[in-house]
């Protein structure tokens, strides 16, 4: 568990995504296979699970949203996701959600839509399709929580999974390059707080070849 500014960062364990706690919002709680680790990390930051009101999923993949069911049933959290990815969950699409890769079924969830320009705890929603049709990032003017759209080091999410699209990914990275991002909090791997613009430019260059 790390803390940067007011962001609690929980780096993913094994196949889990990274998780981020901003205000009373938990972003991408992971597969649900390591809920004890998630909860212990939050408590280590002197937060209680009762301090959290909602989950925001950057996209519908199981490694980011598999824990939603347990957390909603246990704590009553509201769950938010872009409508394009809500479709994959509601349709129980084990391939589009990559639940099949984990040998899991798609859980029953009560999900509310979140779309471009919505605000969550001081962060604005940016729709960034490419990895999935409903991928989103969250941006507060400084920090980008990027899901699997952008990773540190100039990398970005794969586009060959269901609802992924190379052209959309290229356009999304071009879109993000127009923001003044100084801290990058990705869905997997290390976060970046230096030379972030250079890393985004590298991603943009690589994506231009897709």
C-alpha positions as CSV (number, residue, x, y, z in Angstrom):
1,X,0.0,0.0,0.0
2,X,1.3,3.4,-1.0
3,X,-0.1,6.9,-0.6
4,X,0.5,9.6,-3.1
5,X,-1.1,12.9,-2.3
6,X,-4.6,11.8,-1.2
7,X,-4.6,8.6,-3.3
8,X,-4.3,5.3,-1.6
9,X,-2.6,2.9,-4.0
10,X,-3.0,-0.9,-3.6
11,X,-0.8,-2.6,-6.2
12,X,-2.4,-5.7,-7.6
13,X,-1.6,-9.1,-6.0
14,X,-1.0,-11.9,-8.6
15,X,-3.7,-11.4,-11.3
16,X,-5.5,-8.6,-9.6
17,X,-5.6,-5.1,-11.0
18,X,-4.2,-2.2,-9.1
19,X,-6.9,-0.6,-6.8
20,X,-7.1,3.0,-5.9
21,X,-9.1,4.7,-3.1
22,X,-10.0,8.3,-3.8
23,X,-12.2,9.9,-1.2
24,X,-15.0,7.5,-0.6
25,X,-14.6,5.8,-4.0
26,X,-12.8,2.5,-4.6
27,X,-11.5,2.1,-8.2
28,X,-11.1,-1.4,-9.6
29,X,-11.1,-3.7,-6.5
30,X,-9.7,-6.7,-8.4
31,X,-10.7,-10.3,-9.0
32,X,-12.1,-11.0,-5.5
33,X,-9.5,-13.8,-5.1
34,X,-7.6,-11.7,-2.6
35,X,-10.2,-9.7,-0.7
36,X,-8.3,-10.1,2.6
37,X,-5.3,-8.4,1.0
38,X,-7.5,-5.6,-0.3
39,X,-9.2,-5.0,3.0
40,X,-6.0,-5.2,5.0
41,X,-4.4,-2.7,2.7
42,X,-7.2,-0.2,3.1
43,X,-7.2,-0.6,6.9
44,X,-3.4,-0.2,6.8
45,X,-4.1,3.3,5.4
46,X,-6.2,4.0,8.5
47,X,-9.4,3.7,6.5
48,X,-12.5,1.6,7.2
49,X,-14.5,-0.3,4.6
50,X,-17.4,1.6,6.0
51,X,-15.7,4.8,4.7
52,X,-16.3,3.7,1.2
53,X,-19.6,4.4,-0.6
54,X,-19.0,3.3,-4.2
55,X,-16.9,1.3,-6.6
56,X,-16.0,2.7,-10.0
57,X,-14.8,0.1,-12.6
58,X,-12.6,1.5,-15.3
59,X,-13.8,-1.4,-17.5
60,X,-15.6,-4.8,-17.3
61,X,-12.7,-7.2,-17.1
62,X,-12.9,-9.7,-14.3
63,X,-9.4,-8.8,-12.9
64,X,-10.8,-5.4,-12.2
65,X,-14.4,-6.1,-11.2
66,X,-14.5,-9.7,-9.9
67,X,-14.5,-8.4,-6.3
68,X,-17.6,-6.2,-6.9
69,X,-20.1,-8.9,-6.0
70,X,-18.6,-9.6,-2.6
71,X,-18.2,-5.9,-1.8
72,X,-21.7,-5.0,-2.9
73,X,-23.3,-7.8,-1.0
74,X,-21.2,-7.2,2.1
75,X,-21.0,-3.4,2.3
76,X,-23.8,-2.3,0.1
77,X,-21.5,-0.3,-2.2
78,X,-22.9,1.3,-5.4
79,X,-21.2,0.1,-8.5
80,X,-20.5,2.3,-11.5
81,X,-19.3,1.4,-15.0
82,X,-19.7,2.8,-18.5
83,X,-22.9,1.7,-20.3
84,X,-20.9,-0.1,-23.1
85,X,-19.3,-2.4,-20.6
86,X,-22.4,-2.8,-18.4
87,X,-23.8,-4.6,-21.5
88,X,-21.1,-7.2,-21.3
89,X,-21.9,-7.8,-17.6
90,X,-25.6,-7.9,-18.0
91,X,-25.3,-10.3,-20.9
92,X,-23.2,-12.6,-18.8
93,X,-20.5,-12.6,-21.5
94,X,-17.7,-14.6,-20.0
95,X,-15.4,-13.7,-22.9
96,X,-16.0,-10.0,-23.1
97,X,-15.5,-9.8,-19.3
98,X,-12.6,-12.3,-19.5
99,X,-14.3,-14.2,-16.6
100,X,-13.6,-17.4,-18.7
101,X,-9.9,-16.9,-18.3
102,X,-10.3,-17.2,-14.5
103,X,-12.7,-20.1,-14.7
104,X,-15.4,-17.9,-13.4
105,X,-19.0,-16.9,-14.2
106,X,-20.1,-13.2,-14.6
107,X,-21.7,-12.2,-11.2
108,X,-25.1,-10.6,-10.8
109,X,-24.5,-7.0,-10.0
110,X,-26.6,-3.8,-9.6
111,X,-24.6,-1.4,-11.8
112,X,-25.2,2.3,-12.4
113,X,-23.9,4.0,-15.6
114,X,-21.1,6.5,-15.6
115,X,-20.2,8.5,-18.7
116,X,-17.9,11.1,-20.1
117,X,-17.6,14.3,-18.0
118,X,-19.4,12.8,-14.9
119,X,-17.6,13.7,-11.7
120,X,-16.4,11.3,-9.0
121,X,-14.7,12.6,-5.9
122,X,-13.1,15.5,-7.8
123,X,-12.2,13.3,-10.8
124,X,-13.7,13.8,-14.2
125,X,-14.6,10.7,-16.3
126,X,-12.9,10.4,-19.7
127,X,-14.3,7.7,-22.1
128,X,-11.3,5.9,-23.5
129,X,-12.4,2.9,-25.6
130,X,-9.9,0.6,-27.1
131,X,-9.1,-2.1,-24.5
132,X,-12.9,-2.4,-24.1
133,X,-15.7,-0.5,-25.7
134,X,-16.6,1.1,-22.3
135,X,-13.2,1.8,-20.9
136,X,-12.8,5.0,-18.9
137,X,-10.1,7.0,-17.1
138,X,-10.5,9.4,-14.2
139,X,-8.6,12.7,-14.2
140,X,-8.5,15.4,-11.5
141,X,-6.3,17.9,-13.4
142,X,-3.1,16.3,-12.2
143,X,-3.5,12.6,-11.8
144,X,-4.9,10.1,-14.3
145,X,-6.3,6.8,-13.1
146,X,-6.0,5.0,-16.4
147,X,-7.3,1.5,-16.1
148,X,-5.9,-0.6,-18.9
149,X,-5.8,2.3,-21.4
150,X,-2.3,3.5,-20.4
151,X,0.5,1.8,-18.4
152,X,3.7,3.4,-17.3
153,X,6.7,3.2,-19.6
154,X,4.8,4.0,-22.7
155,X,2.7,0.8,-22.7
156,X,-1.0,0.4,-23.2
157,X,-3.7,-2.2,-23.0
158,X,-4.2,-5.0,-25.6
159,X,-6.9,-4.5,-28.2
160,X,-7.4,-8.1,-29.4
161,X,-10.0,-9.1,-26.7
162,X,-13.8,-8.9,-27.3
163,X,-14.9,-5.2,-27.7
164,X,-11.3,-4.1,-28.0
165,X,-10.4,-2.0,-31.0
166,X,-7.0,-0.8,-32.3
167,X,-8.4,2.4,-33.9
168,X,-10.3,3.3,-30.8
169,X,-7.2,2.7,-28.7
170,X,-5.1,5.0,-30.9
171,X,-7.8,7.7,-30.7
172,X,-8.0,7.4,-26.9
173,X,-4.3,7.7,-26.4
174,X,-4.3,10.8,-28.7
175,X,-7.1,12.2,-26.6
176,X,-5.3,11.7,-23.4
177,X,-2.1,13.3,-24.8
178,X,-4.1,16.6,-24.8
179,X,-4.4,16.5,-21.0
180,X,-1.7,17.9,-18.6
181,X,-1.1,14.7,-16.8
182,X,1.7,14.6,-14.2
183,X,0.9,11.4,-12.3
184,X,-0.2,8.2,-14.0
185,X,-2.0,5.5,-11.9
186,X,-2.5,2.5,-14.3
187,X,-4.5,-0.7,-13.9
188,X,-1.5,-2.9,-13.7
189,X,2.2,-2.4,-12.9
190,X,4.0,0.5,-11.3
191,X,2.6,4.0,-11.2
192,X,4.5,6.9,-12.6
193,X,5.0,10.4,-11.0
194,X,8.0,11.6,-13.1
195,X,8.4,12.1,-16.9
196,X,4.7,11.1,-17.4
197,X,4.3,13.3,-20.5
198,X,7.3,11.5,-22.1
199,X,5.7,8.1,-21.4
200,X,2.4,9.2,-22.9
201,X,4.1,10.5,-26.0
202,X,5.9,7.1,-26.4
203,X,2.6,5.3,-26.1
204,X,1.1,7.7,-28.7
205,X,4.0,7.0,-31.0
206,X,3.6,3.2,-30.6
207,X,-0.1,3.3,-30.9
208,X,0.1,5.3,-34.2
209,X,1.5,2.1,-35.7
210,X,-1.6,0.0,-34.8
